[in-house]
């Protein structure tokens, strides 16, 4: 079994979506200064780094972080390569990919991986077109993930992608690091901080690649 950490480390230097709070990590006590223990104060928005969006993020009365079904956040997942897409992943792109109809948790690896190496927030990231969101709804997908800070295109006139996905109770995971993960089947564990009434929460997301062993069956005995 191999485990891939697909989470972005939280630090003051990391990019945040425009308008979101900046990250602050302040030491409150330090052993090096004579204190008994190291303790820090954290300050950041609940949509920082690798995080998930529950329905309440855009849907009034929708489920909050602490109300999410954990069965959705843990289980078989498909990583799909969309590195050829320049701007938006569309329904046509999804049709061409011929994804398994059994896939209910789908994570997308795009050219966004390069953007994490650049300073500050980058607006030219790849997101989902609205018709892709509708495609997920029609096929009963439960969770979708993208490797930058929003599933919505930065220049979208309105948040149709978010409203379509969250309105259908499809969980959105944003800010993934899939740069070292090959396309294929994995087991996803994506558990958020349990924030009461939360409209979002950072997650420590991992992918588990299980060994596929060939089962050798004993030879059939010939009848005498």
Secondary structure, 3 states (H helix, E strand, C coil): CEEEECCCCCCCCCCCCCCCCCCEEEEEECHHHCCCCCEEEEECCCCCCCEEECHHHCCCCCCCHHHCCHHHHEEEEEEEECCCCCCEECHHHHHHHCCCCCCCEEEEECHHHHHHHCCCCCCCCCEECHHHHHHHHHCCCCEEEECCCCCECCCCCCCHHHHHHHHCCCEEEECCCCCCCCCEEEEEEEEECCCCCCCCEEEEEEEEECCCCCCCCCCCCCCC
